[in-house]
Amino acid sequence: MNTRLLILALLSSALVTGCGGSSSSSSRGGQDNNPPSTETPVTRFDMANNCYALQSAQTNKYLVAGTDGSFTSSASSASAGDALFMQPATLGKYLFYTADQKLLTAGDGAVSAESIASDAAIWTIDLVPGGGSFTIVSDSTSQTMQLDDSGLLIAGPETSGPNSKFKFAPRRNCTSYPEMPTGVSTETFKGNGVDKPIVGFADVHTHMGMSSEMSYAGNVGPSAGGVLYGEVINRFGVDHALENCEDFHGPNGIRDGNNVISLNPTDTHETEGWPTFVGWPRRDYLTHQVMYYKWVERAYLSGLRLMVNHGTNIKALCDVGKTISGNPGADCNDMSVAVKQVEYLYDVQDYVDAQSGGPGKGWYRIVKSPQEAREVINDGKMAVVLGVEVAQVFDCGMTVLPGGTEQANCDQAQIDSEIQRLWDLGVRHVYPFHDINTSLGGAGIFNGDTMNLLNFLDTKAFFKTTECRDYPVDEPSVRTPGTEMTTAIPGSGSDPISQALFEATAGLTPLYPEGKRCNERTVTDLGEYALRALMARGMVIDIDHAAYHSKDIMLDIADEQTPAYPLASSHDAHGGLTSDQVVRMLKNGGTVYPYKGNGIKHKEFLAKLKFWRSKAGITDAQQPLALGYGADANGFGGHPGPRGGDSEPVQYPITLFSGDDWGPQFANFKPVTVDMLVIPESGKYWHIDETGMSHYGLVADFVEEVRLEGGKEALDALYNSAEGYVQMWERAYNRNGN
């Protein structure tokens, strides 16, 4: 096997579990499957996803297409004019989609109907002062849509004359723009009151900013060095966000990084995307987008009310990834990439707003305080908390010089500056440690081979290990501490992992004792400063990727605060998190949510959580029994498979919020119907019993798994989890005058 590919395989597996209103099910893909517009638009946002005839404010005539692809203002009624579907590209910008599936496009002074989407087909619409009519300007050419003296539609110089003013007349019989369906046919619920407990579940660890293009406009570049294909949003819609991945992954997917993650570098897959999706997405194909916004919307409609989205990167992985993917210029600086991903999430919010009719109207709402979260969720929308999970947080990497001297790559002033930068961006959830040793301390080791190589590439040194301290072995752990470390002495070790380590490190591989080992490095003085600075800001601090013994130190620092500071564990506590540590966290008001499994795994973790709560002396009256999850979607961690043949099957359609297993907190909510997710254009479908969680849309189906496996108690705990997270956040945020 090519050593370079093997190294990528080793590095990539270190990413496991962490680098990281209302709506309808309309797919908007066929003739007249959208409701007709009933009102004339008043603002530039009102025409979103509606059907209109375009009327000249000068002549009162309506546009009609000619046989040559041009348009003239000649029809005397809206019903005689061409039906145009108004597809938002983002806020205030639109695609004009014709009945024969073409786009009004500016070029060479003309406006024509073209089959290929381009920036010349994006038009900025503005309300003319005084109201009643609009101007329409090409995004790419800055030319204004207007009529010449013969009534021909052209793209000309900016003008304020009546020939450049248009009205939108409601009509029907549009061909809707292609879009992924949600498969949810009834309205979702709102809250019971902003002063009442939140009803809804929380995903506290995911990476919706991870995309093959980290911007709406398409000029920032890829996440992960270009290994992950597909976008969360695209100005031209689903058929561009999730189109054929051949240009990205090569013919038959031969350049797909997943081939080497799976240790099968000659593997291939069908590259065709929308609408057939033959070879992807799959729960075990880690290099394709799984968080397209409509899939996330399906989860939201089923009750997802809080999502923590982390900007994420690991420089060493990114450096290898950009080589494999042929993106040598890709940005791989941890903080730079994370910030770009966080900024991209504001683009996502704008895009969802645009689809929903204007600023603030979308279901995807970035929040910066727990009070904002409560208000957003009570309004029936999803609160999005921004986070950062990178290897070199605050750019606080370290380099081990010859002789063993450490060179810290940051100081206290830089830490303060970076915390302020993240705060100003709206980031409120931070991982102080992740996968490699830094100037701040040690990372939790959970894969002795790949992580050791990863640490070497970033710090120029291997992990130093020690025995893991004793813990209550007769009690359940989130994750037992320690891992087997691979020893490879020059001249020995015939296995491919040892040989790859030897070649990559020129024989500088270490010698480790047998048995499970923990990271010797713990929280440094600089790391303690960073932790206290984060607490002073009221940030949510995630304990998960800290070294096992570092977790004890973090809890000690948390205990010193008045009151004690809550810590979060969001996806299975890499490096170890044992019963004694969990009990301390829960006593301080922290949260412990697992890596997302299927319904069986969720029920099993709930039993553990009840044990820890009992030992901590926590009653339901003090804190709700709450169990969310961290899906790590787009984090190269994989997703749960089907429950197996002995499980009671999921039956479609699924009815949520109605029935014996749904408690009194759902009494005021209308039942929500969740159909199997099917793309009408192709017949492609996903059944969770067959595919597991192929993409994030299957979270809605996971809810039914939880009901089938755990009944009312499991559903209550799941739908308490947004409240549980917000309560934890309040304990951190509200102490310091935020």
Secondary structure as UniProt FT lines:
FT   HELIX           3..13
FT   TURN            14..17
FT   TURN            44..49
FT   STRAND          51..56
FT   TURN            57..59
FT   STRAND          62..65
FT   TURN            67..68
FT   STRAND          71..75
FT   HELIX           78..80
FT   STRAND          84..90
FT   TURN            91..92
FT   STRAND          93..97
FT   TURN            99..100
FT   STRAND          103..107
FT   TURN            108..109
FT   STRAND          110..114
FT   HELIX           119..121
FT   STRAND          123..127
FT   TURN            129..130
FT   STRAND          134..138
FT   TURN            139..141
FT   STRAND          144..147
FT   TURN            149..150
FT   STRAND          152..156
FT   HELIX           162..164
FT   STRAND          166..170
FT   TURN            194..195
FT   STRAND          201..206
FT   TURN            208..209
FT   HELIX           223..226
FT   TURN            235..236
FT   HELIX           238..241
FT   HELIX           246..249
FT   HELIX           251..253
FT   TURN            254..255
FT   HELIX           258..261
FT   TURN            262..263
FT   TURN            265..266
FT   TURN            274..276
FT   TURN            283..284
FT   TURN            286..287
FT   HELIX           293..301
FT   TURN            302..303
FT   STRAND          304..313
FT   HELIX           315..325
FT   TURN            328..329
FT   HELIX           334..356
FT   TURN            359..360
FT   STRAND          364..366
FT   HELIX           370..378
FT   TURN            379..380
FT   STRAND          382..390
FT   TURN            391..392
FT   HELIX           393..395
FT   STRAND          398..400
FT   TURN            402..403
FT   STRAND          406..408
FT   HELIX           412..425
FT   STRAND          427..430
FT   TURN            439..440
FT   TURN            448..449
FT   HELIX           450..459
FT   STRAND          465..466
FT   TURN            473..474
FT   STRAND          483..484
FT   TURN            490..491
FT   HELIX           496..505
FT   TURN            506..507
FT   STRAND          516..519
FT   HELIX           525..537
FT   STRAND          540..542
FT   TURN            544..545
FT   HELIX           548..560
FT   STRAND          568..569
FT   TURN            574..575
FT   HELIX           579..587
FT   TURN            588..589
FT   STRAND          591..592
FT   HELIX           599..616
FT   TURN            620..622
FT   STRAND          629..630
FT   TURN            633..636
FT   TURN            645..646
FT   STRAND          654..656
FT   TURN            660..661
FT   HELIX           664..666
FT   TURN            667..668
FT   STRAND          672..674
FT   STRAND          677..678
FT   TURN            680..682
FT   STRAND          685..686
FT   HELIX           688..691
FT   HELIX           696..698
FT   HELIX           699..719
FT   HELIX           721..733
FT   HELIX           734..736
//
